[in-house]
Amino acid sequence: MQQVKIFKSVDTELDDLEKQINRFIRKNNVRVLSISGNHSASMDTGGGPMNTFSGGDVTVIMLFEIESPSR
């Protein structure tokens, strides 16, 4: 049976997000079919140089497969 899991974090905590995703895979013994992600950065409105970005949201969508429950 195919399932979807959505993970959300910020780009300053990517190491923790990676650990969370890997822990989920190991703990639930899932077969990952695909992983995709999106980084939504916001422009820094401070007085710094142009094209400076502040921290942004990171969303990871995982499609995985688990065994169908027995009836």
Sequence and secondary structure as in RCSB ss.txt:
>XXXX:A:sequence
MQQVKIFKSVDTELDDLEKQINRFIRKNNVRVLSISGNHSASMDTGGGPMNTFSGGDVTVIMLFEIESPSR
>XXXX:A:secstr
 EEEEEEEEEGGGHHHHHHHHHHHHHHHT EEEEEEEEEEEEE  SSS TT EEEEEEEEEEEEE      
